[in-house]
Every structure is written in C-alpha cells, then in structure tokens.
Amino acid sequence: MDMRSVAKGAAAGAAVGFVYYAVSAAGPLQKMSIKRDAGKTLKAAGHLLNDLKSVVM
C-alpha cells in the first residue's frame, strides 16, 4: 500500500469532515466569515501537506 495515497486520503477526509462540521454548526454571520477565510485555510492545508510529504519522504 502506498503511504502517500493513504496520507492524502486521510488528509482529504479530515478536511472534508471539518468543513462539513464547521458549515453545519455555523450561524449565518459565521458562514460569511468561513467563506472569507476558506482561501487562507486551503493555502495552509497545502503547506501542511507539503510538510508532511517532506517528512515521510
């Protein structure tokens, strides 16, 4: 089993679960804030995956 694909799958699943929880638990004003911060979050997640990739490799 390829560790990279397992790590990517786990990270993607965790990200989707977190986003689903955050949006479902948020009120209308918080949803606007979540949309505003989504770009920063995605950028940070990309950096995290790159860091994890460098640690595993």
N, C-alpha and C positions, 0 to 999 in steps of 0.2 A: 504494500500500500504506500502510495506517495505521500510523504509528510506535508509537502507544500499544498497539495489539494485538500488534505484534511484541515490544515491550518486556515486556508482560505474559506473553506466551507463553514468552519466553526466561527470565524470572524464575521462572515456574512450573516449567518444565522443569529448571532448575538446582536449585530447591528439592526437587523430587521425586527427582532423582538423588542429591542429597546425603543426603536422609533414607534412601533405599534403601541407599546405601553404609554409612551410619552404623549402621543397624539390622543389616545383614547381617554387618558386621565386629565387632559388639559382643558381648561375653560376657553372661551372664545378669544380673550385677550392673550392668553398664553400660546394659543395656536399661531397667532400672528408673530409672536416672538420666536417660536420654534421655526417657523418658515424663514425668518430673518437670519437665524443662526445656523441653518442647515448647511450652507456653503462652508462655513468655518468648520463645522463638525465633520463634513465629508473630507475636507482637506486634512484635518488632524487624523482621521481614520486612515487615510492614505499614507501619511507619515508613519503611523503606528505599524501598519502592515509592512512597510519597507524596513523598519527597525527589526521587526520580528523575523523577516526574511533574512536579514544580515546576521542575526543571532543564530538562526537554525543552520544557515549555510556555513 
